[in-house]
Amino acid sequence: MTSLSGWTLDTQHHTPCLFKSWTLPSFDAAVAQFNQIAQLAQAQDHHPEVLSSYTQLQVRIWTHDVRGLTDKDFKLARSIDNIT
C-alpha cells in the first residue's frame, strides 16, 4: 500500500479491495480518465469496478478468482497512479 498514492483498503464489501476516488473538473475530464483506466485494464487483462457520476470517479480493484488482493491489483493501481 505504501507504494500507492491515495488508495485505501476497502473492507466494507464482501471482498477486500483497493479503492480510490477522484473529483474531476468536468464531465469530459471524468470520461477521459475513465477511458484511460479502461485502456490500462484491458492491456493488463485485469478489469476493475469503475463508477462514474458526472465529475466523480471511483475505482475498486480486486482479483475475482481469489476473492481478494494479488500482485495484479497493485500493479493496476500503480499504473492508474501513473496516469492520474
PDB file with SEQRES, HELIX, SHEET and CRYST1 records, atoms N, CA, C and O in Angstrom:
SEQRES   1 A   84  MET THR SER LEU SER GLY TRP THR LEU ASP THR GLN HIS          
SEQRES   2 A   84  HIS THR PRO CYS LEU PHE LYS SER TRP THR LEU PRO SER          
SEQRES   3 A   84  PHE ASP ALA ALA VAL ALA GLN PHE ASN GLN ILE ALA GLN          
SEQRES   4 A   84  LEU ALA GLN ALA GLN ASP HIS HIS PRO GLU VAL LEU SER          
SEQRES   5 A   84  SER TYR THR GLN LEU GLN VAL ARG ILE TRP THR HIS ASP          
SEQRES   6 A   84  VAL ARG GLY LEU THR ASP LYS ASP PHE LYS LEU ALA ARG          
SEQRES   7 A   84  SER ILE ASP ASN ILE THR                                      
HELIX    1 AA1 PHE A   27  GLN A   44  1                                  18    
HELIX    2 AA2 ASP A   71  ILE A   83  1                                  13    
SHEET    1 AA1 4 THR A   8  ASP A  10  0                                        
SHEET    2 AA1 4 CYS A  17  THR A  23 -1                                        
SHEET    3 AA1 4 GLN A  56  ILE A  61 -1                                        
SHEET    4 AA1 4 GLU A  49  SER A  53 -1                                        
CRYST1    1.000    1.000    1.000  90.00  90.00  90.00 P 1           1          
ATOM      1  N   MET A   1       0.817  -1.190   0.000  1.00  0.00           N  
ATOM      2  CA  MET A   1       0.000   0.000   0.000  1.00  0.00           C  
ATOM      3  C   MET A   1       0.866   1.261   0.000  1.00  0.00           C  
ATOM      4  O   MET A   1       0.455   2.301  -0.515  1.00  0.00           O  
ATOM      5  N   THR A   2       2.047   1.166   0.570  1.00  0.00           N  
ATOM      6  CA  THR A   2       2.875   2.364   0.692  1.00  0.00           C  
ATOM      7  C   THR A   2       3.364   2.874  -0.653  1.00  0.00           C  
ATOM      8  O   THR A   2       3.747   4.038  -0.770  1.00  0.00           O  
ATOM      9  N   SER A   3       3.357   2.015  -1.677  1.00  0.00           N  
ATOM     10  CA  SER A   3       3.818   2.465  -2.992  1.00  0.00           C  
ATOM     11  C   SER A   3       2.685   3.091  -3.808  1.00  0.00           C  
ATOM     12  O   SER A   3       2.902   3.525  -4.939  1.00  0.00           O  
ATOM     13  N   LEU A   4       1.485   3.139  -3.240  1.00  0.00           N  
ATOM     14  CA  LEU A   4       0.334   3.697  -3.949  1.00  0.00           C  
ATOM     15  C   LEU A   4       0.007   5.088  -3.425  1.00  0.00           C  
ATOM     16  O   LEU A   4       0.294   5.413  -2.273  1.00  0.00           O  
ATOM     17  N   SER A   5      -0.593   5.901  -4.280  1.00  0.00           N  
ATOM     18  CA  SER A   5      -0.916   7.276  -3.919  1.00  0.00           C  
ATOM     19  C   SER A   5      -2.436   7.461  -3.794  1.00  0.00           C  
ATOM     20  O   SER A   5      -3.152   7.446  -4.795  1.00  0.00           O  
ATOM     21  N   GLY A   6      -2.912   7.632  -2.572  1.00  0.00           N  
ATOM     22  CA  GLY A   6      -4.310   7.936  -2.361  1.00  0.00           C  
ATOM     23  C   GLY A   6      -5.257   6.752  -2.346  1.00  0.00           C  
ATOM     24  O   GLY A   6      -6.470   6.944  -2.259  1.00  0.00           O  
ATOM     25  N   TRP A   7      -4.748   5.547  -2.426  1.00  0.00           N  
ATOM     26  CA  TRP A   7      -5.589   4.353  -2.390  1.00  0.00           C  
ATOM     27  C   TRP A   7      -5.838   3.959  -0.942  1.00  0.00           C  
ATOM     28  O   TRP A   7      -4.994   4.174  -0.071  1.00  0.00           O  
ATOM     29  N   THR A   8      -7.005   3.381  -0.699  1.00  0.00           N  
ATOM     30  CA  THR A   8      -7.310   2.841   0.620  1.00  0.00           C  
ATOM     31  C   THR A   8      -7.710   1.377   0.468  1.00  0.00           C  
ATOM     32  O   THR A   8      -8.088   0.922  -0.611  1.00  0.00           O  
ATOM     33  N   LEU A   9      -7.614   0.666   1.566  1.00  0.00           N  
ATOM     34  CA  LEU A   9      -8.060  -0.719   1.599  1.00  0.00           C  
ATOM     35  C   LEU A   9      -9.516  -0.709   2.038  1.00  0.00           C  
ATOM     36  O   LEU A   9      -9.825  -0.342   3.171  1.00  0.00           O  
ATOM     37  N   ASP A  10     -10.397  -1.108   1.153  1.00  0.00           N  
ATOM     38  CA  ASP A  10     -11.832  -1.134   1.426  1.00  0.00           C  
ATOM     39  C   ASP A  10     -12.203  -2.539   1.878  1.00  0.00           C  
ATOM     40  O   ASP A  10     -12.110  -3.495   1.109  1.00  0.00           O  
ATOM     41  N   THR A  11     -12.622  -2.653   3.131  1.00  0.00           N  
ATOM     42  CA  THR A  11     -13.019  -3.954   3.669  1.00  0.00           C  
ATOM     43  C   THR A  11     -14.509  -3.977   4.012  1.00  0.00           C  
ATOM     44  O   THR A  11     -14.977  -4.894   4.686  1.00  0.00           O  
ATOM     45  N   GLN A  12     -15.246  -2.978   3.553  1.00  0.00           N  
ATOM     46  CA  GLN A  12     -16.676  -2.900   3.862  1.00  0.00           C  
ATOM     47  C   GLN A  12     -17.511  -3.818   2.982  1.00  0.00           C  
ATOM     48  O   GLN A  12     -18.654  -4.125   3.322  1.00  0.00           O  
ATOM     49  N   HIS A  13     -16.966  -4.256   1.869  1.00  0.00           N  
ATOM     50  CA  HIS A  13     -17.681  -5.159   0.976  1.00  0.00           C  
ATOM     51  C   HIS A  13     -17.290  -6.598   1.312  1.00  0.00           C  
ATOM     52  O   HIS A  13     -16.430  -6.820   2.164  1.00  0.00           O  
ATOM     53  N   HIS A  14     -17.896  -7.549   0.670  1.00  0.00           N  
ATOM     54  CA  HIS A  14     -17.629  -8.957   0.969  1.00  0.00           C  
ATOM     55  C   HIS A  14     -16.208  -9.379   0.600  1.00  0.00           C  
ATOM     56  O   HIS A  14     -15.714 -10.394   1.090  1.00  0.00           O  
ATOM     57  N   THR A  15     -15.553  -8.606  -0.261  1.00  0.00           N  
ATOM     58  CA  THR A  15     -14.193  -8.923  -0.689  1.00  0.00           C  
ATOM     59  C   THR A  15     -13.311  -7.697  -0.486  1.00  0.00           C  
ATOM     60  O   THR A  15     -13.670  -6.613  -0.946  1.00  0.00           O  
ATOM     61  N   PRO A  16     -12.165  -7.830   0.190  1.00  0.00           N  
ATOM     62  CA  PRO A  16     -11.267  -6.681   0.332  1.00  0.00           C  
ATOM     63  C   PRO A  16     -10.820  -6.182  -1.040  1.00  0.00           C  
ATOM     64  O   PRO A  16     -10.566  -6.973  -1.948  1.00  0.00           O  
ATOM     65  N   CYS A  17     -10.729  -4.866  -1.175  1.00  0.00           N  
ATOM     66  CA  CYS A  17     -10.305  -4.305  -2.454  1.00  0.00           C  
ATOM     67  C   CYS A  17      -9.557  -3.000  -2.231  1.00  0.00           C  
ATOM     68  O   CYS A  17      -9.622  -2.389  -1.164  1.00  0.00           O  
ATOM     69  N   LEU A  18      -8.844  -2.595  -3.279  1.00  0.00           N  
ATOM     70  CA  LEU A  18      -8.216  -1.288  -3.303  1.00  0.00           C  
ATOM     71  C   LEU A  18      -9.251  -0.297  -3.811  1.00  0.00           C  
ATOM     72  O   LEU A  18      -9.993  -0.601  -4.745  1.00  0.00           O  
ATOM     73  N   PHE A  19      -9.309   0.892  -3.204  1.00  0.00           N  
ATOM     74  CA  PHE A  19     -10.306   1.891  -3.561  1.00  0.00           C  
ATOM     75  C   PHE A  19      -9.658   3.261  -3.711  1.00  0.00           C  
ATOM     76  O   PHE A  19      -8.801   3.654  -2.919  1.00  0.00           O  
ATOM     77  N   LYS A  20     -10.088   3.979  -4.745  1.00  0.00           N  
ATOM     78  CA  LYS A  20      -9.645   5.352  -4.935  1.00  0.00           C  
ATOM     79  C   LYS A  20     -10.758   6.117  -5.632  1.00  0.00           C  
ATOM     80  O   LYS A  20     -11.479   5.574  -6.468  1.00  0.00           O  
ATOM     81  N   SER A  21     -10.884   7.402  -5.266  1.00  0.00           N  
ATOM     82  CA  SER A  21     -11.891   8.239  -5.917  1.00  0.00           C  
ATOM     83  C   SER A  21     -11.271   9.580  -6.306  1.00  0.00           C  
ATOM     84  O   SER A  21     -10.286  10.033  -5.723  1.00  0.00           O  
ATOM     85  N   TRP A  22     -11.878  10.183  -7.296  1.00  0.00           N  
ATOM     86  CA  TRP A  22     -11.441  11.479  -7.803  1.00  0.00           C  
ATOM     87  C   TRP A  22     -12.653  12.364  -8.025  1.00  0.00           C  
ATOM     88  O   TRP A  22     -13.751  11.879  -8.299  1.00  0.00           O  
ATOM     89  N   THR A  23     -12.444  13.663  -7.904  1.00  0.00           N  
ATOM     90  CA  THR A  23     -13.390  14.653  -8.384  1.00  0.00           C  
ATOM     91  C   THR A  23     -12.668  15.413  -9.486  1.00  0.00           C  
ATOM     92  O   THR A  23     -11.671  16.092  -9.241  1.00  0.00           O  
ATOM     93  N   LEU A  24     -13.178  15.290 -10.684  1.00  0.00           N  
ATOM     94  CA  LEU A  24     -12.555  15.908 -11.848  1.00  0.00           C  
ATOM     95  C   LEU A  24     -13.220  17.255 -12.128  1.00  0.00           C  
ATOM     96  O   LEU A  24     -14.331  17.500 -11.657  1.00  0.00           O  
ATOM     97  N   PRO A  25     -12.565  18.123 -12.881  1.00  0.00           N  
ATOM     98  CA  PRO A  25     -13.107  19.465 -13.106  1.00  0.00           C  
ATOM     99  C   PRO A  25     -14.333  19.515 -14.025  1.00  0.00           C  
ATOM    100  O   PRO A  25     -15.070  20.501 -14.031  1.00  0.00           O  
ATOM    101  N   SER A  26     -14.543  18.457 -14.792  1.00  0.00           N  
ATOM    102  CA  SER A  26     -15.677  18.461 -15.723  1.00  0.00           C  
ATOM    103  C   SER A  26     -16.078  17.032 -16.054  1.00  0.00           C  
ATOM    104  O   SER A  26     -15.341  16.083 -15.786  1.00  0.00           O  
ATOM    105  N   PHE A  27     -17.257  16.901 -16.639  1.00  0.00           N  
ATOM    106  CA  PHE A  27     -17.716  15.595 -17.101  1.00  0.00           C  
ATOM    107  C   PHE A  27     -16.757  15.040 -18.149  1.00  0.00           C  
ATOM    108  O   PHE A  27     -16.413  13.858 -18.114  1.00  0.00           O  
ATOM    109  N   ASP A  28     -16.324  15.888 -19.082  1.00  0.00           N  
ATOM    110  CA  ASP A  28     -15.388  15.438 -20.120  1.00  0.00           C  
ATOM    111  C   ASP A  28     -14.085  14.915 -19.526  1.00  0.00           C  
ATOM    112  O   ASP A  28     -13.536  13.924 -20.008  1.00  0.00           O  
ATOM    113  N   ALA A  29     -13.590  15.572 -18.485  1.00  0.00           N  
ATOM    114  CA  ALA A  29     -12.356  15.120 -17.835  1.00  0.00           C  
ATOM    115  C   ALA A  29     -12.567  13.767 -17.161  1.00  0.00           C  
ATOM    116  O   ALA A  29     -11.689  12.906 -17.204  1.00  0.00           O  
ATOM    117  N   ALA A  30     -13.725  13.582 -16.542  1.00  0.00           N  
ATOM    118  CA  ALA A  30     -14.024  12.292 -15.893  1.00  0.00           C  
ATOM    119  C   ALA A  30     -14.113  11.179 -16.933  1.00  0.00           C  
ATOM    120  O   ALA A  30     -13.599  10.082 -16.711  1.00  0.00           O  
ATOM    121  N   VAL A  31     -14.756  11.451 -18.058  1.00  0.00           N  
ATOM    122  CA  VAL A  31     -14.865  10.448 -19.128  1.00  0.00           C  
ATOM    123  C   VAL A  31     -13.487  10.115 -19.690  1.00  0.00           C  
ATOM    124  O   VAL A  31     -13.191   8.950 -19.952  1.00  0.00           O  
ATOM    125  N   ALA A  32     -12.649  11.124 -19.876  1.00  0.00           N  
ATOM    126  CA  ALA A  32     -11.302  10.895 -20.405  1.00  0.00           C  
ATOM    127  C   ALA A  32     -10.497  10.016 -19.449  1.00  0.00           C  
ATOM    128  O   ALA A  32      -9.805   9.097 -19.887  1.00  0.00           O  
ATOM    129  N   GLN A  33     -10.581  10.294 -18.147  1.00  0.00           N  
ATOM    130  CA  GLN A  33      -9.847   9.478 -17.174  1.00  0.00           C  
ATOM    131  C   GLN A  33     -10.422   8.065 -17.119  1.00  0.00           C  
ATOM    132  O   GLN A  33      -9.671   7.094 -17.028  1.00  0.00           O  
ATOM    133  N   PHE A  34     -11.739   7.943 -17.174  1.00  0.00           N  
ATOM    134  CA  PHE A  34     -12.384   6.633 -17.220  1.00  0.00           C  
ATOM    135  C   PHE A  34     -11.835   5.826 -18.390  1.00  0.00           C  
ATOM    136  O   PHE A  34     -11.494   4.653 -18.236  1.00  0.00           O  
ATOM    137  N   ASN A  35     -11.750   6.453 -19.556  1.00  0.00           N  
ATOM    138  CA  ASN A  35     -11.256   5.765 -20.751  1.00  0.00           C  
ATOM    139  C   ASN A  35      -9.795   5.359 -20.616  1.00  0.00           C  
ATOM    140  O   ASN A  35      -9.410   4.286 -21.079  1.00  0.00           O  
ATOM    141  N   GLN A  36      -8.976   6.198 -19.989  1.00  0.00           N  
ATOM    142  CA  GLN A  36      -7.568   5.839 -19.773  1.00  0.00           C  
ATOM    143  C   GLN A  36      -7.461   4.632 -18.844  1.00  0.00           C  
ATOM    144  O   GLN A  36      -6.660   3.729 -19.085  1.00  0.00           O  
ATOM    145  N   ILE A  37      -8.261   4.617 -17.794  1.00  0.00           N  
ATOM    146  CA  ILE A  37      -8.264   3.478 -16.869  1.00  0.00           C  
ATOM    147  C   ILE A  37      -8.722   2.222 -17.592  1.00  0.00           C  
ATOM    148  O   ILE A  37      -8.159   1.145 -17.396  1.00  0.00           O  
ATOM    149  N   ALA A  38      -9.745   2.363 -18.430  1.00  0.00           N  
ATOM    150  CA  ALA A  38     -10.255   1.211 -19.190  1.00  0.00           C  
ATOM    151  C   ALA A  38      -9.178   0.644 -20.113  1.00  0.00           C  
ATOM    152  O   ALA A  38      -9.054  -0.574 -20.240  1.00  0.00           O  
ATOM    153  N   GLN A  39      -8.401   1.511 -20.756  1.00  0.00           N  
ATOM    154  CA  GLN A  39      -7.330   1.047 -21.647  1.00  0.00           C  
ATOM    155  C   GLN A  39      -6.254   0.304 -20.866  1.00  0.00           C  
ATOM    156  O   GLN A  39      -5.771  -0.735 -21.316  1.00  0.00           O  
ATOM    157  N   LEU A  40      -5.872   0.828 -19.692  1.00  0.00           N  
ATOM    158  CA  LEU A  40      -4.890   0.128 -18.851  1.00  0.00           C  
ATOM    159  C   LEU A  40      -5.412  -1.241 -18.427  1.00  0.00           C  
ATOM    160  O   LEU A  40      -4.694  -2.239 -18.488  1.00  0.00           O  
ATOM    161  N   ALA A  41      -6.657  -1.273 -18.002  1.00  0.00           N  
ATOM    162  CA  ALA A  41      -7.255  -2.530 -17.549  1.00  0.00           C  
ATOM    163  C   ALA A  41      -7.280  -3.548 -18.674  1.00  0.00           C  
ATOM    164  O   ALA A  41      -6.964  -4.719 -18.464  1.00  0.00           O  
ATOM    165  N   GLN A  42      -7.650  -3.113 -19.850  1.00  0.00           N  
ATOM    166  CA  GLN A  42      -7.691  -4.021 -20.999  1.00  0.00           C  
ATOM    167  C   GLN A  42      -6.293  -4.544 -21.328  1.00  0.00           C  
ATOM    168  O   GLN A  42      -6.113  -5.735 -21.585  1.00  0.00           O  
ATOM    169  N   ALA A  43      -5.314  -3.652 -21.318  1.00  0.00           N  
ATOM    170  CA  ALA A  43      -3.937  -4.051 -21.635  1.00  0.00           C  
ATOM    171  C   ALA A  43      -3.397  -5.055 -20.612  1.00  0.00           C  
ATOM    172  O   ALA A  43      -2.610  -5.935 -20.961  1.00  0.00           O  
ATOM    173  N   GLN A  44      -3.820  -4.922 -19.354  1.00  0.00           N  
ATOM    174  CA  GLN A  44      -3.341  -5.824 -18.303  1.00  0.00           C  
ATOM    175  C   GLN A  44      -4.280  -7.010 -18.097  1.00  0.00           C  
ATOM    176  O   GLN A  44      -4.017  -7.873 -17.260  1.00  0.00           O  
ATOM    177  N   ASP A  45      -5.357  -7.055 -18.846  1.00  0.00           N  
ATOM    178  CA  ASP A  45      -6.363  -8.113 -18.723  1.00  0.00           C  
ATOM    179  C   ASP A  45      -6.800  -8.277 -17.264  1.00  0.00           C  
ATOM    180  O   ASP A  45      -6.895  -9.383 -16.734  1.00  0.00           O  
ATOM    181  N   HIS A  46      -7.057  -7.138 -16.652  1.00  0.00           N  
ATOM    182  CA  HIS A  46      -7.477  -7.111 -15.243  1.00  0.00           C  
ATOM    183  C   HIS A  46      -8.470  -5.964 -15.112  1.00  0.00           C  
ATOM    184  O   HIS A  46      -8.088  -4.798 -15.210  1.00  0.00           O  
ATOM    185  N   HIS A  47      -9.722  -6.283 -14.894  1.00  0.00           N  
ATOM    186  CA  HIS A  47     -10.793  -5.309 -15.066  1.00  0.00           C  
ATOM    187  C   HIS A  47     -11.415  -4.902 -13.729  1.00  0.00           C  
ATOM    188  O   HIS A  47     -12.072  -5.712 -13.074  1.00  0.00           O  
ATOM    189  N   PRO A  48     -11.206  -3.645 -13.327  1.00  0.00           N  
ATOM    190  CA  PRO A  48     -11.731  -3.161 -12.051  1.00  0.00           C  
ATOM    191  C   PRO A  48     -13.196  -2.745 -12.168  1.00  0.00           C  
ATOM    192  O   PRO A  48     -13.762  -2.684 -13.259  1.00  0.00           O  
ATOM    193  N   GLU A  49     -13.775  -2.470 -11.038  1.00  0.00           N  
ATOM    194  CA  GLU A  49     -15.084  -1.820 -10.999  1.00  0.00           C  
ATOM    195  C   GLU A  49     -14.824  -0.327 -11.091  1.00  0.00           C  
ATOM    196  O   GLU A  49     -14.104   0.228 -10.261  1.00  0.00           O  
ATOM    197  N   VAL A  50     -15.398   0.327 -12.084  1.00  0.00           N  
ATOM    198  CA  VAL A  50     -15.231   1.768 -12.258  1.00  0.00           C  
ATOM    199  C   VAL A  50     -16.618   2.392 -12.287  1.00  0.00           C  
ATOM    200  O   VAL A  50     -17.463   2.023 -13.103  1.00  0.00           O  
ATOM    201  N   LEU A  51     -16.838   3.340 -11.389  1.00  0.00           N  
ATOM    202  CA  LEU A  51     -18.116   4.033 -11.320  1.00  0.00           C  
ATOM    203  C   LEU A  51     -17.912   5.503 -11.640  1.00  0.00           C  
ATOM    204  O   LEU A  51     -16.993   6.139 -11.123  1.00  0.00           O  
ATOM    205  N   SER A  52     -18.766   6.033 -12.487  1.00  0.00           N  
ATOM    206  CA  SER A  52     -18.674   7.427 -12.882  1.00  0.00           C  
ATOM    207  C   SER A  52     -20.016   8.111 -12.664  1.00  0.00           C  
ATOM    208  O   SER A  52     -21.061   7.591 -13.057  1.00  0.00           O  
ATOM    209  N   SER A  53     -19.978   9.269 -12.040  1.00  0.00           N  
ATOM    210  CA  SER A  53     -21.180  10.076 -11.839  1.00  0.00           C  
ATOM    211  C   SER A  53     -20.801  11.536 -12.019  1.00  0.00           C  
ATOM    212  O   SER A  53     -20.258  12.174 -11.117  1.00  0.00           O  
ATOM    213  N   TYR A  54     -21.097  12.043 -13.194  1.00  0.00           N  
ATOM    214  CA  TYR A  54     -20.788  13.416 -13.592  1.00  0.00           C  
ATOM    215  C   TYR A  54     -19.286  13.683 -13.450  1.00  0.00           C  
ATOM    216  O   TYR A  54     -18.519  13.259 -14.314  1.00  0.00           O  
ATOM    217  N   THR A  55     -18.841  14.364 -12.402  1.00  0.00           N  
ATOM    218  CA  THR A  55     -17.404  14.634 -12.256  1.00  0.00           C  
ATOM    219  C   THR A  55     -16.741  13.708 -11.242  1.00  0.00           C  
ATOM    220  O   THR A  55     -15.543  13.830 -10.985  1.00  0.00           O  
ATOM    221  N   GLN A  56     -17.497  12.796 -10.671  1.00  0.00           N  
ATOM    222  CA  GLN A  56     -16.969  11.856  -9.680  1.00  0.00           C  
ATOM    223  C   GLN A  56     -16.585  10.544 -10.359  1.00  0.00           C  
ATOM    224  O   GLN A  56     -17.310  10.030 -11.211  1.00  0.00           O  
ATOM    225  N   LEU A  57     -15.445  10.022  -9.966  1.00  0.00           N  
ATOM    226  CA  LEU A  57     -14.972   8.748 -10.499  1.00  0.00           C  
ATOM    227  C   LEU A  57     -14.476   7.914  -9.327  1.00  0.00           C  
ATOM    228  O   LEU A  57     -13.738   8.414  -8.478  1.00  0.00           O  
ATOM    229  N   GLN A  58     -14.878   6.641  -9.272  1.00  0.00           N  
ATOM    230  CA  GLN A  58     -14.445   5.720  -8.228  1.00  0.00           C  
ATOM    231  C   GLN A  58     -13.953   4.430  -8.874  1.00  0.00           C  
ATOM    232  O   GLN A  58     -14.521   3.949  -9.855  1.00  0.00           O  
ATOM    233  N   VAL A  59     -12.883   3.881  -8.300  1.00  0.00           N  
ATOM    234  CA  VAL A  59     -12.331   2.617  -8.797  1.00  0.00           C  
ATOM    235  C   VAL A  59     -12.142   1.672  -7.621  1.00  0.00           C  
ATOM    236  O   VAL A  59     -11.615   2.050  -6.575  1.00  0.00           O  
ATOM    237  N   ARG A  60     -12.582   0.438  -7.815  1.00  0.00           N  
ATOM    238  CA  ARG A  60     -12.323  -0.649  -6.867  1.00  0.00           C  
ATOM    239  C   ARG A  60     -11.623  -1.766  -7.635  1.00  0.00           C  
ATOM    240  O   ARG A  60     -12.049  -2.161  -8.721  1.00  0.00           O  
ATOM    241  N   ILE A  61     -10.540  -2.263  -7.045  1.00  0.00           N  
ATOM    242  CA  ILE A  61      -9.754  -3.310  -7.701  1.00  0.00           C  
ATOM    243  C   ILE A  61      -9.599  -4.492  -6.751  1.00  0.00           C  
ATOM    244  O   ILE A  61      -9.226  -4.324  -5.590  1.00  0.00           O  
ATOM    245  N   TRP A  62      -9.887  -5.677  -7.252  1.00  0.00           N  
ATOM    246  CA  TRP A  62      -9.618  -6.923  -6.545  1.00  0.00           C  
ATOM    247  C   TRP A  62      -9.557  -8.033  -7.569  1.00  0.00           C  
ATOM    248  O   TRP A  62      -9.994  -7.866  -8.708  1.00  0.00           O  
ATOM    249  N   THR A  63      -9.019  -9.160  -7.167  1.00  0.00           N  
ATOM    250  CA  THR A  63      -8.926 -10.313  -8.063  1.00  0.00           C  
ATOM    251  C   THR A  63     -10.107 -11.224  -7.768  1.00  0.00           C  
ATOM    252  O   THR A  63     -10.191 -11.827  -6.698  1.00  0.00           O  
ATOM    253  N   HIS A  64     -11.005 -11.317  -8.718  1.00  0.00           N  
ATOM    254  CA  HIS A  64     -12.249 -12.062  -8.545  1.00  0.00           C  
ATOM    255  C   HIS A  64     -11.994 -13.540  -8.235  1.00  0.00           C  
ATOM    256  O   HIS A  64     -12.665 -14.128  -7.387  1.00  0.00           O  
ATOM    257  N   ASP A  65     -11.026 -14.129  -8.923  1.00  0.00           N  
ATOM    258  CA  ASP A  65     -10.757 -15.564  -8.762  1.00  0.00           C  
ATOM    259  C   ASP A  65     -10.387 -15.952  -7.334  1.00  0.00           C  
ATOM    260  O   ASP A  65     -10.754 -17.032  -6.869  1.00  0.00           O  
ATOM    261  N   VAL A  66      -9.662 -15.079  -6.637  1.00  0.00           N  
ATOM    262  CA  VAL A  66      -9.215 -15.407  -5.283  1.00  0.00           C  
ATOM    263  C   VAL A  66     -10.026 -14.672  -4.216  1.00  0.00           C  
ATOM    264  O   VAL A  66      -9.806 -14.853  -3.018  1.00  0.00           O  
ATOM    265  N   ARG A  67     -10.958 -13.849  -4.664  1.00  0.00           N  
ATOM    266  CA  ARG A  67     -11.782 -13.053  -3.748  1.00  0.00           C  
ATOM    267  C   ARG A  67     -10.925 -12.262  -2.774  1.00  0.00           C  
ATOM    268  O   ARG A  67     -11.177 -12.237  -1.569  1.00  0.00           O  
ATOM    269  N   GLY A  68      -9.913 -11.623  -3.322  1.00  0.00           N  
ATOM    270  CA  GLY A  68      -9.016 -10.825  -2.508  1.00  0.00           C  
ATOM    271  C   GLY A  68      -8.012 -10.105  -3.385  1.00  0.00           C  
ATOM    272  O   GLY A  68      -8.224  -9.920  -4.584  1.00  0.00           O  
ATOM    273  N   LEU A  69      -6.921  -9.706  -2.767  1.00  0.00           N  
ATOM    274  CA  LEU A  69      -5.904  -8.915  -3.447  1.00  0.00           C  
ATOM    275  C   LEU A  69      -4.708  -9.760  -3.853  1.00  0.00           C  
ATOM    276  O   LEU A  69      -4.261 -10.636  -3.113  1.00  0.00           O  
ATOM    277  N   THR A  70      -4.197  -9.474  -5.052  1.00  0.00           N  
ATOM    278  CA  THR A  70      -2.989 -10.126  -5.554  1.00  0.00           C  
ATOM    279  C   THR A  70      -2.071  -9.052  -6.131  1.00  0.00           C  
ATOM    280  O   THR A  70      -2.412  -7.870  -6.147  1.00  0.00           O  
ATOM    281  N   ASP A  71      -0.917  -9.479  -6.599  1.00  0.00           N  
ATOM    282  CA  ASP A  71       0.025  -8.554  -7.227  1.00  0.00           C  
ATOM    283  C   ASP A  71      -0.592  -7.838  -8.418  1.00  0.00           C  
ATOM    284  O   ASP A  71      -0.254  -6.688  -8.696  1.00  0.00           O  
ATOM    285  N   LYS A  72      -1.501  -8.514  -9.127  1.00  0.00           N  
ATOM    286  CA  LYS A  72      -2.160  -7.894 -10.287  1.00  0.00           C  
ATOM    287  C   LYS A  72      -2.916  -6.632  -9.885  1.00  0.00           C  
ATOM    288  O   LYS A  72      -2.955  -5.666 -10.647  1.00  0.00           O  
ATOM    289  N   ASP A  73      -3.508  -6.631  -8.718  1.00  0.00           N  
ATOM    290  CA  ASP A  73      -4.275  -5.483  -8.248  1.00  0.00           C  
ATOM    291  C   ASP A  73      -3.370  -4.286  -7.983  1.00  0.00           C  
ATOM    292  O   ASP A  73      -3.681  -3.158  -8.365  1.00  0.00           O  
ATOM    293  N   PHE A  74      -2.249  -4.552  -7.324  1.00  0.00           N  
ATOM    294  CA  PHE A  74      -1.317  -3.478  -7.014  1.00  0.00           C  
ATOM    295  C   PHE A  74      -0.647  -2.947  -8.279  1.00  0.00           C  
ATOM    296  O   PHE A  74      -0.380  -1.750  -8.387  1.00  0.00           O  
ATOM    297  N   LYS A  75      -0.379  -3.826  -9.224  1.00  0.00           N  
ATOM    298  CA  LYS A  75       0.207  -3.399 -10.495  1.00  0.00           C  
ATOM    299  C   LYS A  75      -0.749  -2.465 -11.231  1.00  0.00           C  
ATOM    300  O   LYS A  75      -0.326  -1.427 -11.739  1.00  0.00           O  
ATOM    301  N   LEU A  76      -2.032  -2.820 -11.296  1.00  0.00           N  
ATOM    302  CA  LEU A  76      -3.000  -1.973 -11.973  1.00  0.00           C  
ATOM    303  C   LEU A  76      -3.150  -0.637 -11.232  1.00  0.00           C  
ATOM    304  O   LEU A  76      -3.223   0.413 -11.869  1.00  0.00           O  
ATOM    305  N   ALA A  77      -3.195  -0.667  -9.918  1.00  0.00           N  
ATOM    306  CA  ALA A  77      -3.313   0.576  -9.143  1.00  0.00           C  
ATOM    307  C   ALA A  77      -2.117   1.487  -9.400  1.00  0.00           C  
ATOM    308  O   ALA A  77      -2.292   2.694  -9.564  1.00  0.00           O  
ATOM    309  N   ARG A  78      -0.915   0.938  -9.439  1.00  0.00           N  
ATOM    310  CA  ARG A  78       0.284   1.748  -9.744  1.00  0.00           C  
ATOM    311  C   ARG A  78       0.201   2.327 -11.151  1.00  0.00           C  
ATOM    312  O   ARG A  78       0.573   3.479 -11.372  1.00  0.00           O  
ATOM    313  N   SER A  79      -0.281   1.544 -12.090  1.00  0.00           N  
ATOM    314  CA  SER A  79      -0.429   2.032 -13.459  1.00  0.00           C  
ATOM    315  C   SER A  79      -1.433   3.167 -13.519  1.00  0.00           C  
ATOM    316  O   SER A  79      -1.226   4.140 -14.244  1.00  0.00           O  
ATOM    317  N   ILE A  80      -2.511   3.056 -12.771  1.00  0.00           N  
ATOM    318  CA  ILE A  80      -3.504   4.131 -12.725  1.00  0.00           C  
ATOM    319  C   ILE A  80      -2.892   5.378 -12.091  1.00  0.00           C  
ATOM    320  O   ILE A  80      -3.142   6.490 -12.555  1.00  0.00           O  
ATOM    321  N   ASP A  81      -2.094   5.207 -11.038  1.00  0.00           N  
ATOM    322  CA  ASP A  81      -1.413   6.341 -10.427  1.00  0.00           C  
ATOM    323  C   ASP A  81      -0.532   7.079 -11.427  1.00  0.00           C  
ATOM    324  O   ASP A  81      -0.403   8.302 -11.367  1.00  0.00           O  
ATOM    325  N   ASN A  82       0.072   6.335 -12.342  1.00  0.00           N  
ATOM    326  CA  ASN A  82       0.981   6.956 -13.308  1.00  0.00           C  
ATOM    327  C   ASN A  82       0.262   7.833 -14.331  1.00  0.00           C  
ATOM    328  O   ASN A  82       0.889   8.688 -14.956  1.00  0.00           O  
ATOM    329  N   ILE A  83      -1.035   7.636 -14.508  1.00  0.00           N  
ATOM    330  CA  ILE A  83      -1.754   8.467 -15.483  1.00  0.00           C  
ATOM    331  C   ILE A  83      -2.620   9.546 -14.841  1.00  0.00           C  
ATOM    332  O   ILE A  83      -3.168  10.400 -15.537  1.00  0.00           O  
ATOM    333  N   THR A  84      -2.745   9.509 -13.510  1.00  0.00           N  
ATOM    334  CA  THR A  84      -3.611  10.498 -12.849  1.00  0.00           C  
ATOM    335  C   THR A  84      -2.812  11.518 -12.086  1.00  0.00           C  
ATOM    336  O   THR A  84      -3.385  12.419 -11.474  1.00  0.00           O  
TER     337      THR A  84                                                      
END                                                                             
